[in-house]
Amino acid sequence: MTNQARRAQIVEAAIGVIAESGYRVATFQNIARAAGVKSTRTISYHFANKDDLIEAAVAHIYHLIGTHMESAAHHRSSSPTSALEGYIRTAVGLTKEHRAAMSALMTIMLEHHPAEGDEVYGDAQETHVVSEVERILVEGQEAGEFESFDTTIMATTIQRSVDGLPFMLRTRPDLDLDHYADELVSTFRRAVGAGPERTSSP
């Protein structure tokens, strides 16, 4: 196995341990066991310390998020209303497709405090994710599809409804995510004044 493949294997194992057992359980020993490597020295060879490994895990998860969201149908939507629906369904689909990674990311955001460097999720990241939703809402108001409301507050509310999904799955692991997406779409179509979903119209 190449160094790059081994490094990726360790990162995936770390994500799996954090998602299943929590941040504190993600020791080099437990990660080595999950990765199927004989010694923690293998991890130390690739990563200087736990902060270094967590940073690599977060970078990997952000890459998954970026790839998933860039392929979203909302970029090709013909209207703000369909763009909003596309964004919500794609964001929920992210957790559906990468459940362990998103659970691990949320756990890391809450419990990982690096000795040096920036926090995993800060002002820059918040502005980036909310601005995409807000752009859709502003365009909807300008097009006359959406009613008048504070787009920043609405965008943040929409984003939090999908960000919190990994935590909801901890208490409701069998939650139907397609149904969850349907309910969010219906709720926020009403909230922005876009009316009922077209699929439910006669």
N, C-alpha and C positions, 0 to 999 in steps of 0.2 A: 504494500500500500504506500502511495506517495505521501509526502509530508502534507500536501494540500488536502488530500482525501482524509488523512488521519485527523487533521485539524477540524475539518468539517464534521467528521464523525463525533468528535468531542463536543463541538458546539451543539449539535443536534441532541446529544445525550444530556447536556446541561439544560437545554430547553425542556426536554422531557421530564427530567427530575424536578425542576422548578414547577412545571405545570401540574405534575401529579402529587408532589409531596411538599412543596413550598420552598421558599428561598433559603431558609436556615438549614434545611436538609441537604441542600446542594453543595456538599463538601467535595473536595477533590476525590476522596475515597469513594463516595457514592456515585459520582459522575464517572469515575474510572470503571466501576462495576457495571454501570448502565451502558457505557461505551464498549465494554468487552475488552478493555486493556488490562494488562496484568499489574501495572504499578502506576501510582500517582506521578511517578517521575516522567512518565510519558506526557501527562498533561503539563507538568512544569517545563518540559522541553519546548512546548508550543506556546505556553502562556506564562507570563511572569508571575501572576498572582490571580486571585479570584476576580478582582476588578477588571483585569485584562480580559479574562474569559467572559465575564458578563458583558463587557463592551463589545466583544465579538458577537455574542449571542444577540444583543440588541441590534447591531448593524445587520445581522442576517435577517432578523424579523422585519426591520424597516425595509429591507430589500424585498421581502415577500409582499409587504403592504404596498410598496410602490409599484411593483409589477402587477399586482392584482388590480389596484385602482386605475392604473394607466390603461388597462384593457377594458375598462368599464364602458358599458353602453351609453352612459349619460354624456360622454364626450361626443357622441354622434346623434344626440337627441335633437328633435326638430323643434322643441318648445321647452320653456322653463318648467312647465308642469311635468312633462315626461322626464326632463333632466333630474328633477327633484326625486321622482320615483326611482329613476335609475341609480342615483347616488345612494339612496336608502337601501335598495335591494343589493347593490354591490357591496356596501359596507357590512350588511348583515352576512352576505355571502362570504366575506373575508373571514369572519369568525367560524362560519360553517366549514370552510375549506381548510383553514389553518387554526383549528380550535386550540391545540396545545400551545402553539406559538403565541396566540393572542392572550391566552391565560397566563403564560409565563411573562409576557410583556407587562401586563397589568400588575402582576405580583412584583416584578422588578421595579416598576415605577413607584410602588408604595414602600418597598423595603430596602432597596439598594441605595446606599449613600456613599458614593465613591470618595476615597480619601483626597483625591485630586481630580480636577476637571469638572465639567458641567454635569448637572443632573440629567437623567435619561429623558425627562420630559419637562421642558421649560416654556418660557414665553414664546420663543421662536417657533417651537413645534405646535403650540396651541394656536398661534396666529395662522400658521400654514394650513392646518386641517380645517379650522373654522372659516377661513377666507374662501375656500372653495365652495362651501355650502352657501355662504353669504353672497357670493357672486351669482349663484343661481337665483337666490331670492330677490336680489336687486334687479336682475334681468326680468324676473317675473312681474315685479311691480312696474317696471318701465314699459313692459309689453301690455299691461293692463290685465294680466292673468291672475295676479295675486292682489289681495287687499293691502291696505296701509298698516304696517306694523314695524316695530324695531327689528331690523334685519339681523343685527348682531346678537340680540337676545334670542331670536328665533333660531338662528344658525347654531348657536351654542347649545340650545335645548335639543335640537335635532342630533347634533354630534354626541352629546352626552347619552342620548337614548341608544346609540349603537356602541359607544365606548364601554358602557356598563354591562353589555351583554355577557362577557366572560364571567363576571361575578354572579349574574343571574343564573348562569349554567351550573354554578357550584351547588346551588340549592335546588335547581330544577334541571338536572342533567339530561332528562328526556324531552326537554322543551322542543317543540316543533319550530325550527327556525324559519321555515317557509311561511308558516302561519304568523310568526312574530313579524316578519317583513311585511306581510299583508296588512297586519294591524297598524304597524307604524305608517305605512303608506296612506292608509285610510285616515288615520288620526291627523297626520300633518297636511294632507290635502284639505281637510276641513279647516285646520288651523290657519292656513295661508289663504283660505278663501277660494281654493281651486275647485271646490265642489266634489261630488262623489266620483269614485273611479269609473273610467269609461267602461271597464270590463264588467261592471255591475249594472250598467245602463241597459235598458231594453233595446 
